[in-house]
Amino acid sequence: MADEVTRLYSYAYEVIEGKIDVCHEVKLACQRSISDLEASADPDFPYYFDAKDGIKFERFAARFRHLEGELAGEPFILMPWQLWAFAQILGWRHKVTGHRRFKTAHIEVPRGNGKSFMASVYAIYALSCDGVQGPQVYSAATSQRQARIVFDVARDLCANESKKFIQGFLGLEIRAHDIQLRKRKDGFTNRGIFRPLCADGNRLDGLNISCAIVDELHAIKKRLVWDKLITGAGKRPSTLVIAITTAGISLESIGYDQNSYCRKVLNGDIDAPAFWGCIWKADAGDDPYCVETLRKANPCWDAHQDHEQVLATMEKARLVPTERAGYLTLHLNQWLANGDSWLDLDRLVRCRDTLNIKDFKDLPCYVGIDMAKVTDMAAVVQCFYRDEKLYVFPHYFLPSETIANSNNSQYHHWQEQGYLHSIPGPIIDPAYVLNFIEGMCAEYDVVTLNADPALMDGVAMPLAQDGQPIAWVPQAWKLSKAAKALQSLILQERIRYESPVWEWNARNARVVTDRNENIYVCKDVVNSTNLIDGVVSCIFALHSLVPSLYEGSGTWYIPD
């Protein structure tokens, strides 16, 4: 059995030895699995690895045949990365109870790597061969049509095999809208079902899930759906909810939420022994328009991907900006905020840091204020300039009812982490924001409070009467120089921030350029929920800060 363990771990070993070029997250996932295997020899480590589960699934998968492409009709032989992933998910068990260790799994991989086919094979396995009494297996997606992809592939897989195997051995009955298990053994009939589910959170109550497979998690916007699936899976000791997805273009989705959670687990920021995840993608800084990056991001690249079509897509994306979002998300598995961002996101992320605003109390503070319409987000951003860098401290405000009812699954987390203020009730209360600004002015050396006069009712007049340095800033094109200054700071990696809300705003920001190459920062579309308030407030503050820097060291650079 030791040889089989080594075989099941061969992909992880080759990654750590540098024989396979992969992204940072895959390396972390492989190292985690190897470290756990070594730790399992310690009697105090609560889990053990059973190779039999991975081997059983591997042999089961080989009983089915590919349905499409050059491999149509050939047995489904798990590739090393697939074998390693499912051996990990299925093979780790608790030493005391014997129950499965991992309750939730996250597999994120670009298009063309057999996600749906792999998920369909596992769905049949979970229904018929996972040793569960009364199994309830579901494929869930953002629409009934998407949810049926995994189900329909599973149905076609069964239809291509003999009745003796499907009905006689597995005990499955294939029907139009579900697959039922009727398997009698030792006088007992084990009954189960596999069916597709549309991701409507209000219709998922009462499920007793043994396995849920979520296809294309990035397209599901409401966290309620995911939470209901997790709750439904919590009623059994060895259940599994597995998401198999690509990246998407909404940083508000539960898909990005889970992507962020997975990265934190892999980085060791969160201890989650019941969660398994791995993300195959291109690293930040990789050249997106070369074969080496595609091979790195796509674990099936050297097996049976259609290179000609993908390379044509790559070349088109290189030449046509509007094609880049689809290429980067689908083929390099990189998350974007509704298409092409104005700012260089790779450099932006490298500017993220852990900060303490108290360290800047003695420095001049430049503030930008972007007040909100009735139920929208308000932002107050403090900016400090020190050691040739801009330090950004944003403060966000939303009505509590907006947070509760929003499709943005991140709002609750940001509030819990202290990055977002919740104002009781259904609307933005100017008095709440005013009180915050007054406290800030009392504590910091505020040089200016730059704001848009259009939405400052209830805030500007009390501040002015109190002698605070409130100032109106011009709008649209007249802020071009300040906007370009922000862009320049990010390009030179001379900005520091901590807030994930501000990073989300920055990812959402787009620009319109006039014939004189002035730029105007805006959202992707009017009334979009992809907000940019913190970036706008930062630009308001820079409107006053940029001239003072011109008079200073002379190192400020604004791109043409």
Backbone hydrogen bonds, N-H to C=O, Kabsch-Sander energy under -0.5 kcal/mol:
donor,donor_aa,acceptor,acceptor_aa,energy
5,V,1,M,-2.2
6,T,2,A,-2.1
7,R,3,D,-2.1
8,L,4,E,-2.7
9,Y,5,V,-1.6
10,S,7,R,-1.2
13,Y,9,Y,-2.5
14,E,10,S,-2.4
15,V,11,Y,-2.1
16,I,12,A,-2.4
17,E,13,Y,-2.1
18,G,15,V,-1.5
19,K,14,E,-2.5
20,I,14,E,-1.0
22,V,20,I,-0.7
27,K,23,C,-1.8
28,L,24,H,-2.1
29,A,25,E,-2.3
30,C,26,V,-2.6
31,Q,27,K,-2.5
32,R,28,L,-2.4
33,S,29,A,-2.0
34,I,30,C,-2.1
35,S,31,Q,-2.8
36,D,32,R,-2.3
37,L,33,S,-1.8
38,E,34,I,-2.2
39,A,35,S,-2.3
40,S,36,D,-1.7
41,A,38,E,-1.0
42,D,39,A,-2.0
45,F,42,D,-1.7
48,Y,93,R,-2.6
50,D,48,Y,-0.5
50,D,91,G,-2.7
51,A,49,F,-0.6
53,D,50,D,-0.9
54,G,50,D,-0.6
55,I,51,A,-2.2
56,K,52,K,-2.5
57,F,53,D,-2.1
58,E,54,G,-2.3
59,R,55,I,-2.5
60,F,56,K,-2.1
61,A,57,F,-2.8
62,A,58,E,-1.6
63,R,60,F,-1.6
64,F,61,A,-1.8
66,H,74,E,-2.8
72,A,69,G,-1.7
73,G,66,H,-2.7
74,E,71,L,-2.8
76,F,61,A,-0.6
76,F,64,F,-2.8
77,I,75,P,-1.3
78,L,76,F,-0.7
83,L,79,M,-2.9
84,W,80,P,-2.4
85,A,81,W,-2.2
86,F,82,Q,-2.5
87,A,83,L,-2.1
88,Q,84,W,-2.0
89,I,85,A,-2.4
90,L,86,F,-2.4
91,G,87,A,-2.1
92,W,88,Q,-1.2
93,R,48,Y,-2.7
94,H,99,H,-2.7
95,K,46,P,-2.9
98,G,94,H,-2.0
101,R,92,W,-2.8
103,K,101,R,-0.5
103,K,274,A,-2.3
104,T,274,A,-1.7
105,A,241,V,-2.4
106,H,276,W,-2.1
107,I,243,A,-3.2
108,E,106,H,-0.6
108,E,278,C,-2.2
109,V,107,I,-0.5
109,V,245,T,-2.2
111,R,330,L,-3.0
113,N,110,P,-0.8
118,M,114,G,-2.4
119,A,115,K,-2.6
120,S,116,S,-2.2
121,V,117,F,-2.1
122,Y,118,M,-1.9
123,A,119,A,-2.1
124,I,120,S,-1.8
125,Y,121,V,-2.0
126,A,122,Y,-3.1
127,L,123,A,-1.6
128,S,124,I,-2.2
129,C,125,Y,-2.8
130,D,125,Y,-0.6
134,G,132,V,-0.5
137,V,193,I,-2.9
138,Y,211,C,-2.2
139,S,195,R,-1.5
140,A,138,Y,-0.5
140,A,213,I,-2.7
141,A,197,L,-1.3
147,A,143,S,-2.5
148,R,144,Q,-1.8
149,I,145,R,-0.5
149,I,146,Q,-1.1
150,V,146,Q,-0.7
151,F,147,A,-1.2
152,D,148,R,-4.1
153,V,149,I,-2.2
154,A,150,V,-2.0
155,R,151,F,-2.5
156,D,152,D,-2.4
157,L,153,V,-2.5
158,C,154,A,-2.1
159,A,155,R,-2.1
160,N,156,D,-1.3
161,E,158,C,-1.5
166,I,162,S,-2.7
167,Q,163,K,-2.1
168,G,163,K,-2.0
169,F,164,K,-1.6
170,L,165,F,-2.5
172,L,166,I,-2.4
173,E,180,Q,-2.7
174,I,172,L,-0.5
175,R,173,E,-0.6
175,R,178,D,-1.9
179,I,194,F,-2.4
180,Q,173,E,-2.4
181,L,192,G,-2.7
182,R,171,G,-3.2
182,R,180,Q,-0.5
183,K,190,N,-2.1
184,R,182,R,-0.5
185,K,188,F,-3.0
188,F,185,K,-1.7
190,N,183,K,-3.2
190,N,188,F,-0.7
191,R,189,T,-0.6
192,G,181,L,-1.5
193,I,135,P,-2.0
194,F,179,I,-2.2
195,R,137,V,-1.8
197,L,139,S,-3.3
199,A,141,A,-2.2
200,D,198,C,-2.6
201,G,199,A,-0.6
203,R,200,D,-2.4
204,L,201,G,-0.9
207,L,204,L,-0.9
209,I,232,G,-1.0
210,S,136,Q,-2.7
211,C,136,Q,-1.8
212,A,240,L,-2.2
213,I,138,Y,-3.2
214,V,212,A,-0.6
214,V,242,I,-2.6
215,D,140,A,-2.2
215,D,213,I,-0.7
216,E,244,I,-2.0
219,A,216,E,-1.7
220,I,217,L,-1.7
221,K,219,A,-0.7
223,R,221,K,-0.5
225,V,222,K,-1.0
226,W,222,K,-0.7
227,D,223,R,-2.6
228,K,224,L,-2.3
229,L,225,V,-1.9
230,I,226,W,-2.5
231,T,227,D,-2.5
232,G,228,K,-2.8
233,A,229,L,-1.7
234,G,230,I,-0.6
234,G,231,T,-1.0
235,K,232,G,-0.6
236,R,233,A,-0.9
239,T,236,R,-0.7
240,L,210,S,-1.2
241,V,103,K,-2.5
242,I,212,A,-2.9
242,I,240,L,-0.6
243,A,105,A,-2.8
244,I,214,V,-2.4
244,I,242,I,-0.5
245,T,107,I,-2.3
247,A,329,T,-0.8
253,S,250,S,-1.0
254,I,220,I,-1.5
255,G,217,L,-0.6
255,G,220,I,-0.6
257,D,253,S,-1.8
258,Q,254,I,-2.8
259,N,255,G,-2.1
260,S,256,Y,-2.7
261,Y,257,D,-2.2
262,C,258,Q,-2.8
263,R,259,N,-2.3
264,K,260,S,-2.0
265,V,261,Y,-2.3
266,L,262,C,-2.6
267,N,263,R,-2.1
268,G,264,K,-0.5
268,G,265,V,-1.0
269,D,264,K,-2.2
270,I,264,K,-1.2
272,A,270,I,-0.9
275,F,272,A,-1.9
276,W,104,T,-2.5
278,C,106,H,-2.4
280,W,108,E,-3.1
281,K,279,I,-0.6
282,A,332,L,-1.9
286,D,283,D,-1.9
290,C,287,D,-0.6
294,L,290,C,-1.6
295,R,291,V,-2.7
296,K,292,E,-2.0
297,A,293,T,-2.1
298,N,294,L,-2.0
301,W,298,N,-1.9
303,A,300,C,-1.7
304,H,300,C,-1.1
305,Q,300,C,-0.6
305,Q,301,W,-0.6
307,H,305,Q,-1.5
310,V,306,D,-1.9
311,L,307,H,-3.0
312,A,308,E,-1.8
313,T,309,Q,-2.1
314,M,310,V,-2.4
315,E,311,L,-2.3
316,K,312,A,-2.1
317,A,313,T,-2.3
318,R,314,M,-2.0
319,L,315,E,-1.4
320,V,316,K,-2.7
323,E,320,V,-2.0
324,R,321,P,-1.5
327,Y,323,E,-1.6
328,L,324,R,-3.0
329,T,325,A,-2.2
330,L,326,G,-2.3
331,H,327,Y,-2.1
332,L,327,Y,-0.8
332,L,328,L,-0.6
333,N,329,T,-0.6
334,Q,328,L,-2.2
336,L,248,G,-2.1
337,A,339,G,-0.5
338,N,249,I,-2.5
338,N,336,L,-0.9
342,W,509,A,-2.2
345,L,343,L,-1.0
348,L,344,D,-2.2
349,V,345,L,-2.4
350,R,346,D,-1.4
351,C,347,R,-0.6
351,C,348,L,-1.5
352,R,349,V,-1.5
353,D,497,Y,-3.1
355,L,353,D,-0.6
359,D,356,N,-2.1
360,F,357,I,-2.0
361,K,358,K,-1.2
363,L,360,F,-1.7
365,C,445,D,-3.0
366,Y,364,P,-0.5
366,Y,383,C,-2.5
367,V,365,C,-0.5
367,V,448,T,-2.2
368,G,381,V,-2.2
369,I,450,N,-2.8
370,D,379,A,-2.9
371,M,369,I,-0.5
376,D,373,K,-1.0
378,A,397,F,-2.3
379,A,370,D,-2.2
380,V,395,H,-2.6
381,V,368,G,-2.8
382,Q,380,V,-0.5
382,Q,393,F,-2.7
383,C,366,Y,-2.6
384,F,391,Y,-2.1
386,R,384,F,-0.5
386,R,389,K,-2.4
389,K,386,R,-1.3
390,L,494,R,-2.5
391,Y,384,F,-3.3
391,Y,389,K,-0.5
392,V,390,L,-0.5
392,V,496,R,-2.6
393,F,382,Q,-2.9
393,F,391,Y,-0.5
395,H,380,V,-2.1
396,Y,419,Y,-0.7
397,F,378,A,-2.3
398,L,421,H,-2.3
400,S,423,I,-2.9
401,E,425,G,-1.9
403,I,399,P,-1.9
404,A,400,S,-2.2
405,N,401,E,-2.0
406,S,402,T,-1.2
409,S,252,E,-2.0
409,S,407,N,-1.0
411,Y,408,N,-1.1
413,H,409,S,-0.5
414,W,410,Q,-2.7
415,Q,411,Y,-2.3
416,E,412,H,-2.3
417,Q,413,H,-2.2
418,G,414,W,-0.5
418,G,415,Q,-1.2
419,Y,414,W,-2.3
420,L,414,W,-1.0
421,H,396,Y,-3.3
423,I,398,L,-3.0
423,I,421,H,-0.6
428,I,374,V,-3.1
429,D,427,I,-0.5
432,Y,429,D,-1.1
433,V,429,D,-1.3
434,L,430,P,-3.0
435,N,431,A,-2.4
436,F,432,Y,-1.7
437,I,433,V,-2.4
438,E,434,L,-2.6
439,G,435,N,-2.0
440,M,436,F,-2.1
441,C,437,I,-2.6
442,A,438,E,-1.6
443,E,439,G,-1.1
444,Y,440,M,-2.3
445,D,361,K,-0.6
445,D,363,L,-0.5
446,V,444,Y,-1.8
447,V,365,C,-2.9
447,V,445,D,-0.5
448,T,365,C,-0.9
449,L,469,P,-2.7
450,N,367,V,-3.0
450,N,448,T,-0.6
451,A,471,A,-2.3
452,D,369,I,-0.9
455,L,452,D,-1.0
456,M,453,P,-1.1
459,V,456,M,-2.0
460,A,456,M,-2.4
463,L,459,V,-1.6
464,A,460,A,-2.7
465,Q,461,M,-2.7
466,D,462,P,-1.4
467,G,464,A,-1.7
468,Q,463,L,-2.6
470,I,468,Q,-2.4
471,A,449,L,-2.6
473,V,451,A,-2.2
478,K,475,Q,-1.7
479,L,476,A,-1.9
480,S,477,W,-1.9
483,A,479,L,-2.4
484,K,480,S,-2.7
485,A,481,K,-1.7
486,L,482,A,-1.9
487,Q,483,A,-2.1
488,S,484,K,-2.5
489,L,485,A,-2.3
490,I,486,L,-1.9
491,L,487,Q,-2.3
492,Q,488,S,-2.1
493,E,490,I,-1.2
494,R,489,L,-3.4
496,R,390,L,-2.6
497,Y,351,C,-1.2
503,E,499,S,-1.6
504,W,500,P,-2.1
505,N,501,V,-2.5
506,A,502,W,-2.5
507,R,503,E,-2.3
508,N,504,W,-1.6
509,A,505,N,-1.1
510,R,522,C,-2.7
512,V,520,Y,-2.1
514,D,518,N,-2.2
517,E,514,D,-2.0
520,Y,512,V,-2.2
522,C,510,R,-2.8
528,S,525,V,-1.8
531,L,529,T,-1.4
535,V,532,I,-0.6
536,V,532,I,-2.3
537,S,533,D,-2.5
538,C,534,G,-1.8
539,I,535,V,-2.2
540,F,536,V,-2.2
541,A,537,S,-2.2
542,L,538,C,-2.3
543,H,539,I,-1.4
544,S,540,F,-0.6
544,S,541,A,-1.1
545,L,541,A,-1.7
546,V,542,L,-2.9
548,S,544,S,-0.9
549,L,545,L,-1.6
550,Y,546,V,-1.8
551,E,547,P,-1.3
552,G,549,L,-1.0
554,G,549,L,-1.0
